[in-house]
Amino acid sequence: EKELAAVKIKPGDVDIIANELE
């Protein structure tokens, strides 16, 4: 579900989520 949420946010925010997944 986290991956789908990343699609909804802005490209710049993707980096933030990527850090959370790590």
Buried (B, 14 or more C-beta within 10 A) or exposed (E): EEEEEBEEEEEEEEEEBEEEEE
